[in-house]
Amino acid sequence: MGTRNLLVALAGQPNCGKSTVFNLLTGARQHVANYPGVTVEKKTGSYTVDDTCVELVDLPGTYSLTSYSLEERVARDFLLGDNPAVVINVADGSNLKRNLYLTLQLLEMEVPTVLNLNMMDVVERRGQKIDIARLQEILGIPVVPTKAKKGEGKEALRVAVKQLADSRTESMFSIDYGLMEPHIAELEKELREDPVLSIQYPVRWLAIKLLENDVEAITLLERTHPDAQQVLQLKESCRTRFQEEAGNSIERHIAFTRHGMCAKITRETVTFPADKRRSLSDRADKYVCNRYLGPVILIAILMVLYQVAIVFGNWLALQVWPAWGALENFAAEYLPAAGFVDDPLLRSLGMWVVKSTTAILNYLPIFFLLFSLIAILEDSGYMPRMAFILDRLFRRFGLHGQSTLPMILGGVYVGGCAIPGVMATKAIPDERARLATIMIVPMMNCLAKVPLYLILIGAYFADVGGLAMFFIATVTLFMALPVAKLLSLTVLKKQPSAPFIMEMPPYHIPALAGTMRRAGERIWLFLKKIVTVVAAVAVVVFVLINYPGLPEDRQAYYDDMRSTAVQRFMKDVYKTEFNGQILQSDVLPIILFDESLKRAKQGVTDSDKAAAINDQFQADNPVYYAVVKRVGKDGKKLNRSLRNVIKVRKKVRRESRSERFENSFLGTMGKALEPVTQWAGFNWRINIALLSAFAAKENSAATLGSIYGIDGDQSVQESMKAGETGFTALHALALMLFMALYPPCVPTSIMVRHQSNSTKWMLFSIGYQTLLGLFVASLVFTGGTVLGLTGFQTMWAFYGLCVVATLVMGLIPTPDEKETDVIATTTPCKENCS
């Protein structure tokens, strides 16, 4: 007899230990992807029991199976469309009353269910007792207790799943909705007239969902029923009659009935200890969630998060950088050799792509620390408390308590990255708030913006650098909150909004293995989605920056400079013992030999190793080595002459690159934009820097350096001040604000497309931030010029304007504003959790 395959779903509310149960059952045989067409993560695994191979799908954690959030819709669609043979409903045994709310809905959907009472170790620790036999009798389904964290109950759960799949026994449990029952029966009768619908979907469940006015259920009906409008008319009639009879809405009646049933079952099956002492979590929450002390603790935790992830992460990135530098050196050695003026195309493109990739890889230590710390906050139970503390503020601006983390990752102060910030929005259940958060995360101060800030502050606000940095670090939040509110009132107004359900799970000590695994998974996803994009974008930017290239007369001019420098060197060669050993064709190879030797000794501090490298190079080419290392009288003489050639080469390469840049496609675009950007004080050179930043914001500072001819003798700030006469602190302020509001870079834009699942929202994000940034920069520059204000005066006038705008926008009510429901560890879910 061959092996049979079995599809099993794992369902449960958040914080019930579902992921631990999934890991317990599947071990290392797991795969993470996304559900087709949506951003919700899909985790699958497998295990074998006897002759049965079980494919286990971990459904998103949901409190119920309504259609409020994307996670709820995904979970429900999977149960209806994929028809799993068994559903393992993981429930927190220590909070049975709350967890049964999902169980009852699974039974209404008539899916074969095994109730897994997890966290039984917590049940025992709290002195509770659960009558498993009685619970099994009431619900009519198998009930299996487990202690997943301790690895107990795995085999019993696997056996229960196989037995239920073999027997296909259906539960006879049904909720009596009282006054609503006649209306359910009336709608059921109408639905059963379509036999196809009756076979595809549980009719009683569909009738209840229609009476509940569930949007997805209505859509499902319209898609499958031949006379959907007649059914919908009957549904409206039933709803109206019930409200007249009961004096209550159907939604409230259903929620109260379900909660009443959960309470009744709990009373019959759970015994609580006589002395109900407050748990440690409840005692801690007295301070952690306090109206006044809570925000102080939150700020302290965020400061630690910032210090460890950003400051220590930057230090760690510096320690790791030699590895990326070695990768660049490896590429430099094996790609075609560099030229005197221009490099071969393969080398130029190869080095460009490698450097673009290593620039992103350099952030990996920071991201790994961030993801690890986030996993610790999630596993410890603090993340919901953070959302609870900030929800009251954020809801006034169309955001969500869970918008906190994406904004922190994006750089709500200074030093984040928009890519993981946008990635983190997938945890926000409210679609309107989620999209609003996605739209403002790129406005935060990511690390890539900081180099440009530092250049401008050092050049034009050096005497008030601390205040200028505080301004740009905080004004972005006062710009982002009003923008989020405006988006919620306009383009996002019709997006679905879910009730804000929040659970305060008990505090846990995070497991190191789980933390590392989740951080590793996120890093791997980041690498797969971003590095490939960066490499592709690097090729596009390379073409835009380097083509169509220099005119023939300018290329001839630089070739003449090269030829003159080489001829001077050769005249010196003729006067030395190297005459005849060094030819004109050897000049560039000698320079490259010098560069290779320096790369080989880079980071080498041991004198013996350095000597061994010198010996190797001397053996490879004694003549080149003598010139480069000043061996003998003639070697010293030619070395001085070689330094002059190298100086000319650097100048030629720098100036030709700058000129090629000006005449490139990107340079032409910069000049074409001048009529628009002049009101913000930007000329074509600034426009080029900003255009190049679209690929990666780090490019803005690097491009300015290239344009203004930065070399080792001048700082970036000095070079810019010298190269851009007439540029004032007011110009710098406008440029800083434009960069703050700059549209998302290409990798972030790809992530916006991925998380919003819409090209439209990606294009909107790019477009509105571009226009907003240009408007603000023009307002600041033109307004400051007209009023005769200095850059510093304009800075604080604009800051005050942003604060006032934030206060005013906060007073405008948000559409369908919902109150926060907090589900404590020992209290039932409130009504609109349904």
DOKOL-429661 format. One record per residue (C-alpha): residue in one letter; y, x, z. Coordinates in steps of 0.1 Angstrom, whole numbers, plus 2048, in hexadecimal, padded with zeros to 3 digits. Example, Ala and Ser with C-alpha at 12.3 -4.5 7.8 and 13.67 -1.06 7.14 Angstrom:
// residues 2
A,7D3,87B,84E $
S,7F5,889,847 $
//
This chain:
// residues 834
M,800,800,800 $
G,822,80F,7F5 $
T,841,813,80A $
R,859,7F5,80A $
N,87F,7F6,80D $
L,892,7E2,826 $
L,8B8,7DD,826 $
V,8C5,7DA,84A $
A,8EA,7D5,855 $
L,8F9,7E2,876 $
A,914,7CA,883 $
G,928,7CB,8A3 $
Q,94A,7CA,8B3 $
P,95F,7E9,8B7 $
N,956,7FF,8D5 $
C,933,7F2,8D9 $
G,922,813,8D1 $
K,919,808,8AE $
S,91E,82B,89F $
T,908,83A,8BA $
V,8EC,821,8B3 $
F,8F0,829,88D $
N,8EC,84E,895 $
L,8CF,847,8AC $
L,8BC,834,891 $
T,8C4,849,873 $
G,8C9,86C,881 $
A,8D7,884,867 $
R,8CD,86F,849 $
Q,8F0,860,843 $
H,908,85B,827 $
V,92D,851,829 $
A,93F,841,80B $
N,955,823,806 $
Y,94C,7FF,7FE $
P,953,7F8,7D9 $
G,977,7F0,7D2 $
V,984,7F3,7F6 $
T,98F,80E,80E $
V,977,805,82A $
E,95E,820,832 $
K,939,819,82B $
K,920,82D,83F $
T,8FB,82A,835 $
G,8DC,83B,843 $
S,8B6,837,842 $
Y,898,83A,857 $
T,873,833,853 $
V,85C,81D,868 $
D,837,81B,85F $
D,837,811,83A $
T,85B,805,83A $
C,879,819,82E $
V,898,80A,83E $
E,8BB,80E,82F $
L,8D4,809,84B $
V,8F8,7FF,842 $
D,911,803,85E $
L,92A,7E5,859 $
P,94E,7E9,864 $
G,954,7E1,889 $
T,962,7BE,88B $
Y,968,7A5,8A7 $
S,960,788,891 $
L,956,77E,86D $
T,976,76D,862 $
S,98B,779,845 $
Y,9A9,787,858 $
S,9A3,7AC,853 $
L,994,7C0,837 $
E,978,7CC,84E $
E,96E,7A8,856 $
R,96E,79E,831 $
V,959,7BD,828 $
A,940,7B6,843 $
R,93D,792,83B $
D,93A,798,815 $
F,91E,7B1,81B $
L,90B,798,830 $
L,90F,77C,816 $
G,90C,791,7F6 $
D,8F3,7AC,7FE $
N,8DB,796,813 $
P,8CF,7B0,82C $
A,8AB,7A8,838 $
V,8B7,7AD,85D $
V,8D8,7B2,86F $
I,8D8,7C7,88E $
N,8F4,7B9,8A3 $
V,8FF,7D5,8BB $
A,90F,7C6,8DB $
D,91E,7D7,8F9 $
G,907,7CA,914 $
S,922,7D0,92F $
N,939,7B7,91D $
L,920,79E,910 $
K,938,780,911 $
R,950,790,8F8 $
N,935,79F,8E2 $
L,922,77E,8DE $
Y,940,771,8CA $
L,934,785,8AC $
T,90F,77D,8B3 $
L,916,757,8B1 $
Q,927,75B,88F $
L,90A,76F,881 $
L,8F2,754,88C $
E,908,73A,87B $
M,905,74E,85B $
E,8DF,74B,85F $
V,8D8,770,85B $
P,8B9,77D,86C $
T,8C7,78F,88A $
V,8BB,7A7,8A5 $
L,8D2,7A8,8C3 $
N,8D5,7CC,8CF $
L,8E2,7CD,8F3 $
N,8F1,7F1,8F3 $
M,901,804,90F $
M,8E8,7F8,929 $
D,8EF,817,93D $
V,912,809,943 $
V,903,7E7,94C $
E,8EE,7F8,967 $
R,90B,80D,973 $
R,920,7EE,978 $
G,904,7DD,98B $
Q,8FF,7C2,971 $
K,8DE,7B3,967 $
I,8D5,7A1,946 $
D,8B8,789,943 $
I,8AC,795,921 $
A,890,77B,91E $
R,8A8,75E,925 $
L,8C2,76C,90C $
Q,8A7,76E,8F2 $
E,89B,74B,8FA $
I,8BF,73C,8F6 $
L,8C8,74E,8D6 $
G,8A5,74D,8C6 $
I,8A8,771,8BA $
P,899,792,8C5 $
V,8AE,7A4,8E0 $
V,8A9,7C9,8E4 $
P,8BB,7DE,900 $
T,8C4,802,8F8 $
K,8D6,81F,907 $
A,8E0,82F,8E6 $
K,8F4,84C,8F5 $
K,8D5,856,908 $
G,8BE,851,8EA $
E,8AB,834,8FB $
G,89E,815,8E9 $
K,89C,823,8C5 $
E,878,81B,8BF $
A,87A,7F8,8CF $
L,897,7F0,8B8 $
R,886,7FD,899 $
V,867,7E8,8A1 $
A,87B,7C9,8A7 $
V,88C,7CD,885 $
K,86B,7D1,873 $
Q,85B,7B3,885 $
L,878,79C,87D $
A,878,7A7,858 $
D,853,7A0,856 $
S,855,77E,867 $
R,876,772,859 $
T,87A,75C,877 $
E,89B,749,878 $
S,8AE,741,897 $
M,8B2,71B,89F $
F,8D1,722,8B4 $
S,8EF,70D,8AB $
I,911,708,8BB $
D,91A,6E4,8C3 $
Y,93F,6E0,8B8 $
G,941,6BD,8C8 $
L,95C,6A8,8B8 $
M,95B,6BE,899 $
E,936,6B7,891 $
P,93B,697,87D $
H,954,6A9,867 $
I,93C,6C7,862 $
A,920,6AF,858 $
E,937,69D,840 $
L,941,6BD,82F $
E,91D,6CA,82F $
K,911,6AB,81D $
E,92B,6B1,802 $
L,922,6D5,7FE $
R,8FC,6CF,7FC $
E,902,6BB,7DC $
D,904,6DD,7CB $
P,8E1,6EC,7CE $
V,8EB,70F,7C2 $
L,906,712,7DD $
S,8EC,706,7F7 $
I,8D4,722,7ED $
Q,8EF,73D,7EC $
Y,901,736,80D $
P,8FA,726,82F $
V,909,704,82A $
R,912,6FD,84F $
W,923,71F,851 $
L,937,718,832 $
A,941,6F6,83E $
I,94E,704,85F $
K,961,720,84D $
L,971,707,835 $
L,97C,6F1,852 $
E,98A,711,862 $
N,99F,715,843 $
D,990,737,83C $
V,9A0,746,81D $
E,982,759,811 $
A,96B,73B,816 $
I,982,726,801 $
T,982,741,7E6 $
L,95C,742,7E8 $
L,95A,71C,7E4 $
E,972,71C,7C6 $
R,95D,737,7B5 $
T,93B,727,7BA $
H,93F,701,7BE $
P,942,6EB,79E $
D,959,6D2,7B0 $
A,96B,6E8,7C9 $
Q,98B,6D3,7C9 $
Q,979,6B4,7D5 $
V,969,6C8,7F1 $
L,98B,6D7,7FB $
Q,99B,6B4,7FB $
L,97F,6A9,813 $
K,984,6C7,828 $
E,9A9,6BF,82C $
S,9A1,69B,835 $
C,989,6A7,850 $
R,9A2,6BF,85E $
T,9BD,6A4,860 $
R,9A5,68B,870 $
F,999,6A4,88A $
Q,9BC,6AE,894 $
E,9C5,689,899 $
E,9A5,683,8AE $
A,9A5,6A3,8C3 $
G,9CA,6AB,8C4 $
N,9C1,6CF,8BD $
S,9BD,6E5,89E $
I,99B,6EC,891 $
E,9A0,712,894 $
R,9A8,710,8B9 $
H,98B,6F8,8BF $
I,972,70F,8AE $
A,97F,72D,8C1 $
F,97D,71C,8E3 $
T,95B,70E,8DB $
R,94D,730,8D2 $
H,95C,740,8F0 $
G,94F,724,906 $
M,92C,72A,8F8 $
C,92F,750,8FE $
A,939,749,922 $
K,91D,730,927 $
I,902,748,91A $
T,910,764,92F $
R,90F,74F,94F $
E,8EA,747,948 $
T,8DF,76B,940 $
V,8F6,784,953 $
T,8F7,78A,978 $
F,916,79D,985 $
P,918,7B0,9A5 $
A,926,79E,9C3 $
D,942,7B8,9C9 $
K,957,7B8,9A9 $
R,969,7D9,9AD $
R,982,7E3,992 $
S,974,7FC,97A $
L,982,81F,976 $
S,98F,815,954 $
D,9A2,7F8,962 $
R,9B1,80D,97E $
A,9BC,828,965 $
D,9CC,80D,94E $
K,9E2,803,96A $
Y,9F5,823,963 $
V,9EC,82B,93F $
C,9F7,809,932 $
N,A14,805,94A $
R,A34,7F8,939 $
Y,A48,817,945 $
L,A2E,832,94D $
G,A19,82B,92E $
P,A32,837,915 $
V,A38,857,929 $
I,A13,85E,92A $
L,A11,857,905 $
I,A2D,86F,8FD $
A,A1C,88A,912 $
I,9FB,885,8FF $
L,A0D,886,8DE $
M,A1E,8A6,8E8 $
V,9FD,8B6,8F0 $
L,9EE,8A9,8D0 $
Y,A0C,8B8,8BD $
Q,A0A,8D9,8D0 $
V,9E4,8DE,8CB $
A,9E1,8D1,8A7 $
I,A02,8DD,898 $
V,A0C,8FC,8AC $
F,9E9,909,8B4 $
G,9DD,8FD,892 $
N,9F8,911,881 $
W,9EE,930,894 $
L,9CA,929,88B $
A,9D4,925,867 $
L,9E4,947,868 $
Q,9C4,956,875 $
V,9B0,945,859 $
W,9C9,94D,83E $
P,9B9,970,836 $
A,99A,95C,82A $
W,9B0,949,811 $
G,9C3,969,809 $
A,9A1,97A,801 $
L,999,95D,7EA $
E,9BA,963,7D8 $
N,9B4,989,7D6 $
F,991,982,7C9 $
A,9A0,96C,7AD $
A,9BA,986,7A6 $
E,9A0,9A1,7A2 $
Y,989,98E,78B $
L,9A2,97B,775 $
P,9B1,98E,757 $
A,9C9,9A9,761 $
A,9EE,9A1,766 $
G,A07,9AA,74B $
F,A28,9BD,74F $
V,A3E,99E,747 $
D,A26,981,741 $
D,A03,97D,74E $
P,9E6,971,737 $
L,9E3,94B,737 $
L,9C1,94B,749 $
R,9CF,961,765 $
S,9EF,94D,769 $
L,9DD,92C,76A $
G,9C0,938,780 $
M,9D7,948,79A $
W,9ED,929,79A $
V,9CF,912,7A1 $
V,9C1,929,7BB $
K,9E2,92C,7CE $
S,9E8,907,7CC $
T,9C5,900,7DB $
T,9C8,91A,7F6 $
A,9EA,90B,800 $
I,9D7,8EB,808 $
L,9B9,8FD,817 $
N,9D1,90F,82F $
Y,9D7,8ED,841 $
L,9B2,8E9,849 $
P,9B3,8F6,86C $
I,9D0,8DF,874 $
F,9BE,8C1,865 $
F,99D,8CA,877 $
L,9AF,8CB,899 $
L,9C1,8AB,891 $
F,9A1,899,887 $
S,98F,8A6,8A6 $
L,9AB,89C,8BD $
I,9AC,879,8AD $
A,986,876,8B1 $
I,98A,87F,8D6 $
L,9A6,865,8DB $
E,991,84B,8C9 $
D,971,853,8DD $
S,983,855,8FE $
G,991,832,8FA $
Y,9B6,83C,8FB $
M,9BD,833,8D6 $
P,9BE,80D,8DD $
R,9D5,814,8FB $
M,9ED,828,8E5 $
A,9EE,80B,8CC $
F,9F4,7F2,8E8 $
I,A11,805,8F6 $
L,A23,808,8D4 $
D,A19,7E6,8C6 $
R,A36,7D4,8D6 $
L,A4F,7EB,8C4 $
F,A3D,7EE,8A3 $
R,A36,7C9,89F $
R,A5C,7C4,89D $
F,A5C,7D8,87D $
G,A3E,7C9,86C $
L,A27,7E5,877 $
H,A09,7E5,88F $
G,9FF,7F7,8AF $
Q,9E6,80B,89A $
S,A01,817,883 $
T,A08,831,89E $
L,9ED,84A,894 $
P,9F5,84B,86F $
M,A1A,851,877 $
I,A11,86D,88F $
L,9FB,87D,875 $
G,A15,879,85B $
G,A2E,88B,871 $
V,A42,872,885 $
Y,A54,890,895 $
V,A4D,8AF,880 $
G,A2D,8BF,874 $
G,A15,8A5,867 $
C,A07,89E,844 $
A,A09,87E,831 $
I,9E5,881,823 $
P,9D2,87C,844 $
G,9EE,864,84F $
V,9E7,84D,832 $
M,9C1,852,837 $
A,9C5,846,85B $
T,9D3,824,851 $
K,9B0,817,849 $
A,9AD,80F,86E $
I,9C9,7F5,86D $
P,9BA,7D2,86A $
D,9DA,7C1,861 $
E,9DE,7C4,83B $
R,A04,7BF,83B $
A,A09,7D8,857 $
R,9F0,7F0,846 $
L,A03,7F0,825 $
A,A25,7F3,837 $
T,A17,812,84A $
I,A0A,821,829 $
M,A2C,81D,81A $
I,A3F,82F,836 $
V,A27,84B,840 $
P,A33,861,823 $
M,A56,85E,832 $
M,A4B,871,851 $
N,A51,897,855 $
C,A32,8A7,847 $
L,A2E,8CD,84A $
A,A35,8D2,825 $
K,A59,8C5,829 $
V,A61,8DD,845 $
P,A66,8FD,830 $
L,A82,8EC,81C $
Y,A91,8DF,83D $
L,A91,902,84C $
I,AA1,911,82D $
L,ABD,8F8,82C $
I,AC3,8F8,852 $
G,AC3,91F,852 $
A,ADB,920,835 $
Y,AF4,905,83E $
F,AEE,8FA,862 $
A,AE5,91B,872 $
D,AFE,917,88F $
V,AF0,8F4,898 $
G,ACC,8FA,88D $
G,ABC,8E9,8AB $
L,AD0,8C9,8A7 $
A,ACA,8C8,882 $
M,AA5,8CB,887 $
F,AA6,8B0,8A1 $
F,AB9,89A,888 $
I,AA0,89D,86C $
A,A83,89B,883 $
T,A8D,879,892 $
V,AA3,868,878 $
T,A84,862,862 $
L,A76,84A,87B $
F,A97,837,87C $
M,A95,834,856 $
A,A70,82B,855 $
L,A71,80E,86D $
P,A8C,7FA,85B $
V,A7B,801,83A $
A,A59,7F4,848 $
K,A6B,7D5,854 $
L,A7C,7D0,832 $
L,A5B,7D4,820 $
S,A4A,7BB,837 $
L,A65,7A1,830 $
T,A64,7A6,80A $
V,A48,7B5,7F5 $
L,A2E,7B4,811 $
K,A37,791,81C $
K,A19,780,80C $
Q,A00,79A,817 $
P,9E6,78C,831 $
S,9EF,792,855 $
A,9D4,792,870 $
P,9D7,78A,894 $
F,9DB,7AA,8A8 $
I,9BA,7AD,8BC $
M,9B8,7CA,8D4 $
E,99C,7D4,8EA $
M,99F,7EB,908 $
P,97D,7FC,909 $
P,972,810,927 $
Y,97C,835,927 $
H,960,84C,91C $
I,95C,872,91B $
P,95A,87A,8F6 $
A,93A,88B,8EA $
L,941,8AD,8DB $
A,927,8A9,8BF $
G,935,887,8B5 $
T,958,894,8B4 $
M,94F,8B2,89F $
R,93B,89D,887 $
R,957,884,881 $
A,971,89F,87D $
G,959,8B1,864 $
E,954,891,851 $
R,979,88B,84E $
I,980,8AF,843 $
W,965,8AC,828 $
L,973,88C,81B $
F,995,89C,81B $
L,989,8BA,807 $
K,977,8A5,7EE $
K,994,88D,7E7 $
I,9B1,8A5,7EA $
V,9A7,8C8,7DE $
T,99B,8BB,7BC $
V,9BB,8A8,7B8 $
V,9D0,8C6,7C1 $
A,9BE,8DC,7A8 $
A,9C3,8C2,78C $
V,9E8,8BE,795 $
A,9ED,8E4,796 $
V,9E3,8E6,772 $
V,9FC,8CB,768 $
V,A19,8DB,77C $
F,A10,8FD,76D $
V,A15,8EF,74A $
L,A35,8DD,752 $
I,A44,8FC,763 $
N,A39,916,749 $
Y,A3D,905,727 $
P,A4B,905,70D $
G,A53,929,718 $
L,A6F,941,710 $
P,A81,943,6EE $
E,A77,961,6D9 $
D,A99,973,6DE $
R,A96,971,704 $
Q,A71,97C,703 $
A,A7D,99A,6EE $
Y,A98,9A2,707 $
Y,A7F,9A4,724 $
D,A67,9B8,70E $
D,A83,9D1,708 $
M,A89,9D5,72D $
R,A64,9DC,732 $
S,A63,9F5,715 $
T,A82,A08,723 $
A,A73,A0A,746 $
V,A52,A17,738 $
Q,A63,A31,722 $
R,A76,A3F,73F $
F,A56,A42,753 $
M,A45,A54,736 $
K,A62,A6D,733 $
D,A5A,A77,757 $
V,A35,A79,750 $
Y,A3B,A92,734 $
K,A4B,AAA,74E $
T,A2C,AAA,764 $
E,A08,AB6,765 $
F,9FE,A92,75C $
N,A0C,A96,739 $
G,9EF,A8B,722 $
Q,9DC,A7B,73E $
I,9F4,A5E,742 $
L,9FC,A4B,722 $
Q,A15,A2F,71D $
S,9F8,A16,71E $
D,9F0,A22,741 $
V,A11,A17,751 $
L,A06,9F3,758 $
P,9E3,9FC,764 $
I,9F2,A15,77D $
I,A08,9F9,78B $
L,9EA,9E2,78D $
F,9D6,9FE,79D $
D,9F1,A00,7B8 $
E,9EF,9DA,7BE $
S,9C9,9DB,7C0 $
L,9CA,9F7,7DA $
K,9E3,9E4,7EF $
R,9CE,9C4,7ED $
A,9AF,9D8,7F7 $
K,9C0,9E6,816 $
Q,9D1,9C5,820 $
G,9C8,9BD,844 $
V,9B5,9DD,849 $
T,9BF,9EE,86A $
D,9A3,A06,86E $
S,9AD,A29,862 $
D,98A,A32,857 $
K,986,A13,842 $
A,9A8,A19,832 $
A,99E,A3D,82A $
A,97D,A31,81B $
I,991,A19,804 $
N,9A8,A35,7FA $
D,98A,A4B,7F1 $
Q,97A,A30,7DD $
F,99A,A2A,7C8 $
Q,99F,A50,7C4 $
A,97C,A53,7B7 $
D,981,A36,79F $
N,9A1,A46,78F $
P,9AE,A67,79D $
V,9CD,A67,786 $
Y,9D9,A44,78F $
Y,9D2,A4B,7B3 $
A,9E7,A6B,7B3 $
V,A05,A58,7A6 $
V,A01,A3A,7BD $
K,9FA,A4E,7DD $
R,A13,A6B,7D5 $
V,9F9,A86,7D3 $
G,A09,AA8,7CB $
K,A2C,AB1,7BF $
D,A28,A9F,79D $
G,A18,A81,7AE $
K,A36,A7C,7C4 $
K,A4E,A80,7A7 $
L,A3B,A66,792 $
N,A38,A4F,7AF $
R,A5E,A4C,7B2 $
S,A60,A45,78D $
L,A44,A2B,790 $
R,A57,A19,7AB $
N,A74,A15,793 $
V,A5D,A06,779 $
I,A4E,9EE,793 $
K,A72,9E4,79D $
V,A7A,9DC,779 $
R,A59,9C9,774 $
K,A61,9B4,793 $
K,A83,9AC,786 $
V,A77,9A4,763 $
R,A5B,98D,76F $
R,A72,97C,788 $
E,A8F,976,76F $
S,A78,96C,752 $
R,A65,953,769 $
S,A87,944,774 $
E,A93,941,750 $
R,A71,932,745 $
F,A74,91A,762 $
E,A97,90F,756 $
N,A8B,909,732 $
S,A6A,8F8,73C $
F,A62,8D4,73A $
L,A69,8D1,75F $
G,A8A,8E3,75B $
T,A94,8CC,73E $
M,A8C,8AE,754 $
G,AA1,8BC,770 $
K,ABF,8BF,759 $
A,AB9,89B,74C $
L,ABB,88E,770 $
E,ADD,89D,778 $
P,AF2,87F,76E $
V,ADE,86A,788 $
T,ADA,884,7A4 $
Q,AFE,892,7A2 $
W,B08,876,7BB $
A,AF1,885,7D4 $
G,AFF,8A8,7CD $
F,AE0,8B5,7BA $
N,AE2,8CA,79B $
W,AC6,8D2,783 $
R,AB9,8EF,798 $
I,AB5,8D8,7B6 $
N,AA5,8BE,7A0 $
I,A8B,8D7,794 $
A,A82,8E0,7B8 $
L,A7E,8BB,7C0 $
L,A6A,8B3,7A1 $
S,A52,8D0,7A9 $
A,A4E,8C2,7CC $
F,A3D,8A3,7BF $
A,A1D,8B7,7BA $
A,A20,8C5,7DE $
K,A3F,8C6,7F3 $
E,A3B,8EA,7FB $
N,A45,8F1,7D7 $
S,A69,8E7,7DE $
A,A70,906,7F4 $
A,A5C,91D,7DD $
T,A6E,90F,7BE $
L,A90,915,7CD $
G,A85,938,7D4 $
S,A7B,93D,7B0 $
I,A9B,92E,7A3 $
Y,AB3,942,7B9 $
G,AA1,963,7B2 $
I,A93,969,7D5 $
D,A86,98C,7DB $
G,A7C,9A0,7F9 $
D,A9F,9AC,801 $
Q,AAE,989,808 $
S,AA3,96C,81D $
V,A9F,94A,80C $
Q,ABE,93D,81D $
E,AD4,95A,813 $
S,AC7,959,7EF $
M,ACE,934,7EC $
K,AF1,937,7FA $
A,AF9,953,7E3 $
G,AE9,943,7C4 $
E,AF7,920,7C8 $
T,B1D,923,7CC $
G,B2E,903,7D7 $
F,B10,8F6,7E9 $
T,B1B,8EA,80B $
A,B0B,8DC,82B $
L,B11,8B9,81D $
H,AFC,8C1,7FE $
A,AE1,8CF,816 $
L,AE1,8B0,82B $
A,ADD,899,80C $
L,AC0,8AF,800 $
M,AAF,8AF,823 $
L,AB1,889,824 $
F,AA4,885,800 $
M,A86,89C,809 $
A,A80,887,829 $
L,A7E,867,813 $
Y,A6D,879,7F6 $
P,A51,866,7E5 $
P,A2E,870,7EE $
C,A21,88F,7DE $
V,A04,88B,7C5 $
P,9E7,890,7DE $
T,9F8,877,7F6 $
S,9FE,85F,7D9 $
I,9D9,861,7D0 $
M,9D1,859,7F4 $
V,9EA,83B,7F4 $
R,9D7,82F,7D5 $
H,9B6,833,7E7 $
Q,9C0,822,807 $
S,9D4,805,7F8 $
N,9B9,802,7DC $
S,9D6,7FB,7C4 $
T,9E7,810,7AA $
K,A04,7F7,7AD $
W,A0B,801,7D1 $
M,A08,826,7C9 $
L,A23,822,7AE $
F,A38,80C,7C5 $
S,A36,827,7E0 $
I,A42,842,7C8 $
G,A5D,82C,7B9 $
Y,A6D,81D,7D8 $
Q,A6E,83E,7EB $
T,A7E,84F,7CD $
L,A99,835,7CB $
L,A9E,833,7F0 $
G,AA1,859,7F3 $
L,ABA,85A,7D7 $
F,ACE,83E,7E6 $
V,ACF,84E,809 $
A,AD7,871,7FB $
S,AF3,862,7E5 $
L,B01,84D,801 $
V,B02,86B,819 $
F,B11,884,7FF $
T,B29,86D,7EE $
G,B33,85B,80E $
G,B38,87B,821 $
T,B4D,88A,804 $
V,B63,86B,802 $
L,B69,86A,827 $
G,B6F,88F,829 $
L,B53,895,842 $
T,B41,8B6,848 $
G,B1B,8B7,844 $
F,B17,8B7,86A $
Q,B2E,899,86F $
T,B1D,886,853 $
M,AFB,88E,863 $
W,B03,87B,883 $
A,B16,85F,873 $
F,AF7,858,85E $
Y,AE1,85B,87D $
G,AF5,840,88F $
L,AF3,82A,870 $
C,ACD,82D,870 $
V,ACA,825,895 $
V,AE0,806,891 $
A,ACC,7FB,872 $
T,AAB,7FF,886 $
L,AB8,7EA,8A3 $
V,AC5,7CE,88C $
M,AA4,7CD,877 $
G,A90,7CC,897 $
L,AA1,7AB,8A1 $
I,A97,799,880 $
P,A76,787,886 $
T,A57,792,872 $
P,A44,777,85D $
D,A26,769,870 $
E,A2D,77F,88E $
K,A0E,77F,8A4 $
E,A0B,785,8C9 $
T,9F5,7A2,8D4 $
D,9D3,799,8E2 $
V,9C6,7B2,8FA $
I,9A1,7B0,900 $
A,99A,7C2,921 $
T,978,7D1,929 $
T,96F,7B3,940 $
T,982,796,931 $
P,979,780,913 $
C,98A,780,8F2 $
K,9A7,769,8EF $
E,9A9,74C,8D8 $
N,9B7,75C,8B9 $
C,99D,777,8B9 $
S,98A,760,8A4 $
//
